[in-house]
Amino acid sequence: MVIGAHPESGFDSEFQMEQLANAKLIAAAPELLEALINLAGKEDYDFNVTPDDFILARKAINKALGE
C-alpha cells in the first residue's frame, strides 16, 4: 500500500498515480541495478550480452512499469 495514494486520502488522482509509479520504480530498483551491472560489466564492449542478460533487464523494466 502506498501512503497517500488511497482514493480516500484527499489527494488528487494525478498525485496518487505519481505515488504509485514511484512505488513501482522503488520496488524494481534492485533488479534494475542488477540488470545494468550485468550489461555494463561486459568486458568486450561489442555488446556481447547473453539472452539471460536481456531477460533479466526486461523483467526489471516490466516490474518498474508495474506489468
C-alpha positions as CSV (number, residue, x, y, z in Angstrom):
1,M,0.0,0.0,0.0
2,V,1.2,3.5,-0.9
3,I,0.7,6.0,1.8
4,G,-1.3,9.0,0.5
5,A,-2.3,7.1,-2.7
6,H,-5.6,5.8,-1.3
7,P,-8.6,7.3,-3.0
8,E,-10.0,8.5,0.3
9,S,-6.7,10.2,1.3
10,G,-7.9,13.6,-0.1
11,F,-5.1,13.7,-2.7
12,D,-6.0,14.2,-6.4
13,S,-5.7,11.4,-8.8
14,E,-2.6,12.8,-10.5
15,F,-0.7,12.7,-7.2
16,Q,-2.0,9.2,-6.5
17,M,-0.8,8.0,-9.9
18,E,2.6,9.6,-9.3
19,Q,2.9,8.0,-5.9
20,L,2.1,4.6,-7.3
21,A,4.6,5.0,-10.2
22,N,7.3,5.9,-7.7
23,A,6.5,2.9,-5.5
24,K,6.8,0.6,-8.5
25,L,10.1,2.1,-9.5
26,I,11.5,1.8,-6.0
27,A,10.4,-1.8,-5.8
28,A,12.1,-2.6,-9.0
29,A,15.3,-0.7,-8.2
30,P,17.4,-3.7,-7.1
31,E,16.5,-5.7,-10.2
32,L,17.2,-2.7,-12.5
33,L,20.6,-2.2,-10.9
34,E,21.5,-5.8,-11.3
35,A,20.5,-5.8,-14.9
36,L,22.5,-2.6,-15.6
37,I,25.5,-4.0,-13.8
38,N,25.3,-7.2,-15.9
39,L,25.0,-5.2,-19.2
40,A,27.6,-2.6,-18.3
41,G,30.0,-5.0,-16.8
42,K,30.7,-6.8,-20.1
43,E,34.4,-6.6,-20.8
44,D,34.3,-6.6,-24.5
45,Y,32.2,-3.6,-25.4
46,D,30.9,-5.4,-28.5
47,F,27.6,-5.7,-26.8
48,N,28.2,-9.4,-26.4
49,V,25.4,-9.9,-23.9
50,T,23.6,-13.2,-23.3
51,P,19.9,-13.8,-23.8
52,D,19.7,-14.1,-20.0
53,D,21.0,-10.5,-19.7
54,F,18.1,-9.3,-21.8
55,I,15.6,-11.4,-19.9
56,L,16.8,-10.0,-16.6
57,A,16.7,-6.4,-17.9
58,R,13.2,-6.9,-19.4
59,K,11.8,-8.4,-16.1
60,A,13.2,-5.4,-14.2
61,I,11.7,-3.0,-16.7
62,N,8.4,-4.7,-16.5
63,K,8.4,-4.6,-12.7
64,A,9.3,-0.9,-12.8
65,L,6.3,-0.3,-15.1
66,G,4.0,-2.4,-12.9
67,E,3.4,-5.0,-15.6
